[in-house]
């Protein structure tokens, strides 16, 4: 599965966000305001901006390796970090969402029903996005659909204590590793290539006929959501030992992921356990850095929050920040023709032609990409000033 937003030359990604179980569901009461983490909003906002970057890079053959997905067996690039960080943020939002539900008196089966309703709504929103990008009706798994399912199961398990969450996450990842290494492909166990591997076999033989290719990825992605939930639980509780605990956990997961990759390589398409643990470790360290900057209560906390404001703007309206650019790109930039560049062509192509014609491939490509990101950010900033957010 892949993060980049769809273009006509590359179909919609089958993977890289769900924020329905998000901090944004916490009402703006004084207690909720104090409980809110600028670190989570900022980290989620950074991830959104990275998504916009890798989805709209326009440098053609000059595109840096870090702005492309790593090939099979090629490790991990910056682009490969975007979707797992989205999932990590979805998990990190769960403790806040569940706490808000409990304060509102929602628990037990009504809470499960509320989670299920959100999941269905987000899945349908994802289907609209996928169908718009593909120009045909689709209900299969894509970015939002996968995150909806992983977040639903992660939320249910997060009703349990931290140790239970860690235990379930470990069981899911170890079980998934055993499946990849022991499930026979063509009569042989341990087959793991782009052309033949257990996950591809299950997708092709069992899931594709039902339009559910990629459903097996809910197993490792649920584990990733749970890891995000555990990390954010420590920050939400604001224990004095939390920073040191998470520093150790982040380093440990990063190192463990590296070591695990010697046994089963990093692989985004398959969501290998090494990839899940490694990206979770990096996300933990990144969110911890933002926490120390803006939420730890030090003398520089106010300055840190102001410094992170450009990131918290997209982070607090994350669902809209994901959906709107895709639909604008598909329905307007790629479909409305203009003659700005001397002949009729879609708006996106005209903007690229003009930019590259004046500044060359490198300069023009960056002007288009950064201009696109800037336009999205300004739109989100305007909505933030008006207090408009899109929540499920």
Secondary structure, 3 states (H helix, E strand, C coil): CCCCCCECCECCCCCCCCCCCCHHHCCCCHHHHHHCCHHHHHHHHHHHHHHHHHHHCCCHHHCCHHHCCCCCCCCCCHHHHHHHHHHHHHHHHHHHHHHHHHHCCCCHHHHHHHHHHHHHHHHHHHHHHHHHHHCCCCCCCCHHHHHHHHHHHHHHHCCCCHHHHHHHHHHHHHHHHHHHHHCCECCECCCECCCCEHHHHHHHHHHHHHCCCCHHHHHHHHHHHHHHHHHHHHHHHCCCCHHHHHHHHHHHHHHHHHHHHCCCCCCCCCCCHHHHHHHHHHHHHHHHHHHHHHCCCCCCHHHHHHHHHHHHHHHCCHHHHHHHHHHHHHHHHCCCEECCCCCCEEHHHHHHHHHHHHHHHHHHHHHHHHHHHHHHHHHHHHHHHHCCCCCC
